[in-house]
Structure formats: C-alpha cells, structure tokens
Amino acid sequence: MISREHCLAADARDPLASLKSRFSLPDGVIYLDGNSLGVLPRSARERSLEVLEQEWGSGLIRSWNTAGWFELPGRLGNKLGRLLGAGEDEVVITDTTSLNLFKALAAAVRIQREQAPQRKVIVSERDNFPTDLYMMQGMIDFLQQGYELMLVDDDHPLESLLDDSVAVLALSHVNYRTGAMYDMAAVSRLAHRHGALVLWDLAHAAGAVPVDLNGAEADFAVGCTYKYLNGGPGSPAFIWVARRHQDRFWQPLSGWWGHAAPFAMQSDYQPAAGIRRYLCGTQPILSMSLVECGLDVALEADMQALREKSLALTDLFIQLVEARCGQHPLTLITPRDHAARGSHVSFRHPEGYAVMQALIARGVIGDYREPEVLRFGITPLYLGHADIWDAVEVLRDILDSRSWDRPEFRQRASVT
Ligand SMILES: *Cc1c(COP(=O)(O)O)cnc(C)c1O
C-alpha cells in the first residue's frame, strides 16, 4: 500500500515541483478542477495592472499600435502554437471555442463543397461536449441543402460512419467527461483515407497532453485557454488551421479584423492572407493580455515531463481511490490505458452530485457532470503526489461517514 511518505518522497524528486510557486493558490484547497477553470498565475496581478493603468489608462487609443494590441492574437497564437505542434502563423487566439468551431467547420465544409460536393455529412460523437454538437446542428440548420450530422456511439463505431459522403470529422481529442483520448494521428489518417477533413477540439488537451497537429496532419483545431492553460475565466479561445488550407477560403464570420486592410475601410471584404482571416471583430484586450501569463508558465515546463507526471498522478489517484474507497459504489469511466487517457479522472457514483458538494465543502474542488460523474482534473503544473493522497483521504472519509448525505449537498447550483 502506498503511504503518504511515498508520496512526499515522489514530490521531492519531482523536476516540475518548482512551477507550483508560479501560481497563486488559496490556502486549504486542493484544486482538482484545472480542466474547467485554471488557476491564477502570480504574474497576472502585475500584468493586469500594467495593461489597465499604463496601456489602457495612459496609452488609450495609441496602445493599439504602441502596446502591440493589434498584433496580440497572432503573437500569443505563435506562443501557444509551440505547445500544439503548430508552425509560425498557424494559430490565433480569439473569440470562444464555440465560435471558432463554427468558423473551422464552415471552412472545412466550404473546401469540400468545392472539391467533393456530394460530401454532406458531418461526423462527430454523441458524447462530445454539447456546445460542439450544438454548433454543428446550428451550422447544418443554416446550410440546409441536405447536410446532416451523424454521431459515433456504441451502436455506430467510427469506422462504420466514414465513407465518401463524409465532409468533416469533428471530435474532441480528450473527452470532457471520461478523459478518454483519441490517437490524433491514427484517427486523422483514417479520416483522410476516406476523404474527410478532420477538426479537433483541444479544450481538454491543450497544455495537458502532448499535441502535434502538423505531425498528425490534422486540418483544423480549436480549443480553450481558460482550462489547462490558466488564461482566466472566459479568456479567449484559439483556432489553428493547417497552412495548406489557410488561404483556400475565408470563413463566414468575415468581420473587419479578418480583412486584409482593416483600416482601409473598404466596402468590399478582402480576406487577410493566412491565419488572420480567422479573426472577426475587436478583441477583448484585457482578458487576452493575461493569457500570456499562463502560457509563459506552460512553455517553461517540458511537455514530456509534464505528461509523465500527469500519468503518474492519474495512476496514483485511480489506485488510491480503488484501494481506499473500494467498498463504495464508484465506477471508473476513465481509460486505464495510458495512450487513451488525458489528464483528468472520472468516477461515477449514484450520489455523485452530493458527494462532490461535500468534497468542495472540505476544500477538495473537483466538479460534477451529468450523469452521476465526479470529475477530477489532475494538473501537474501545480499538483503533487501528496495532494492526490490527501484528496483521496477526504473522499474516503466523506464516503465512509456518509457526510455527503445532507439536504444542502443536494441543492443544485446553476454551474455544477
Ligand atoms: C470547455 C469546452 C468548450 C467550451 O466552449 P466555449 O465556447 O469556450 O464555452 C468547448 N468544447 C469542449 C470540448 C470543451 O471542453
């Protein structure tokens, strides 16, 4: 049996341990929800005051030029691209993941309409994050013309849905609920073999697992900066487009920021060359500026070391929960296979919602997802082995004592 001392010894050997000091974490909290909202980088406090007082307060309108505001989506996109296996000028930070998904989907459908107009099926999976499915449904409703959505589920495996009617395959790299991860290169190859383009949602992957978009020959990708990248609540998302597709079509949210010369004030839309055409309107500069603080910490960490630590911590979590809470009705829904696991672990429990509220009341913050799922984000930038040990000990105590069984823990809040 693993002891807390084993965990402390592992933490003492951890090459990433010093990175925890780069974040401002509240006392008395073990934060297992960095896959939903990342933590506060220490540098963000000073940076936010600088942007607020100097760039906005003093610089005012001049700061679009003098403080680099206009270049921010591409400059930060290039920094992020290094974590995603993207080349220079292939990523911009902008808008929300939902909006970027719409743009990428539209571009992919448009490319297919030109080269293979009979392809009118968008394939995704039933267990994809709801906003992804909603955006696809909205796109199809808008397109009409016989487009349809087909979903991978237990009765419809991916291979059975891919044929020469498929325009786009749109999947999440890491599943938001189960933490299951696709082999991006293998699935992209499979899609291409059937003539489909592939669009990856990296919301639960960016900053959490190694991603190599160009190595996998993916076509489009989108994702969040407010999860594992610690960009801040509602910080703008990102979009990556393979260079070979960038200039083929312009996306339909063709606002002036995507124009070749926004300040020429022309009446006709002329898309900017390259990834800039995936911008739409004026960017949220306060929020976007802070994305850099989280990115800089992530770029300091070696991604392979991060991945090894993530797998060690998720293994430890699973092992300790099964050993210490084994008599309770917990069912692991996260793959045990390393190659198929992202960086969070989920267990089902029939009283999952109340159990999670009881955990949060004790300072162990994870989250709850329907149905019955306790979700624990394991973020190696600021968690150690002893944190995992301590969190499982609180879970064990809550389950053994049934202290979750109280009316206040059953009251549903609007965000779970
Ligand atoms: C978190 C998440 C989103 C969020 O989209 P927003 O537009 O930023 O609200 C989208 N897709 C996936 C897979 C997610 O996990």
The ligand as a Tripos MOL2 file, in Angstrom:
@<TRIPOS>MOLECULE
LIG
   15    15     1     0     0
SMALL
NO_CHARGES

@<TRIPOS>ATOM
      1 C1        -14.8910   23.6490  -22.3140 C.3       1 LIG1
      2 C2        -15.1990   23.1940  -23.6950 C.ar      1 LIG1
      3 C3        -15.7620   24.0680  -24.6330 C.ar      1 LIG1
      4 C4        -16.1640   25.4590  -24.2140 C.3       1 LIG1
      5 O1        -16.5470   26.2540  -25.2710 O.3       1 LIG1
      6 P1        -16.7750   27.8200  -25.0110 P.3       1 LIG1
      7 O2        -17.2220   28.3290  -26.2960 O.co2     1 LIG1
      8 O3        -15.4380   28.3560  -24.5590 O.co2     1 LIG1
      9 O4        -17.7550   27.9790  -23.9170 O.co2     1 LIG1
     10 C5        -15.9440   23.6030  -25.9170 C.ar      1 LIG1
     11 N1        -15.6220   22.3400  -26.2670 N.ar      1 LIG1
     12 C6        -15.0840   21.4720  -25.3790 C.ar      1 LIG1
     13 C7        -14.7330   20.0920  -25.8150 C.3       1 LIG1
     14 C8        -14.8790   21.8710  -24.0660 C.ar      1 LIG1
     15 O5        -14.3760   21.0230  -23.1760 O.3       1 LIG1
@<TRIPOS>BOND
     1     1     2 1
     2     2     3 ar
     3     2    14 ar
     4     3     4 1
     5     3    10 ar
     6     4     5 1
     7     5     6 1
     8     6     7 2
     9     6     8 1
    10     6     9 1
    11    10    11 ar
    12    11    12 ar
    13    12    13 1
    14    12    14 ar
    15    14    15 1
@<TRIPOS>SUBSTRUCTURE
     1 LIG1         1 GROUP 0 **** ****
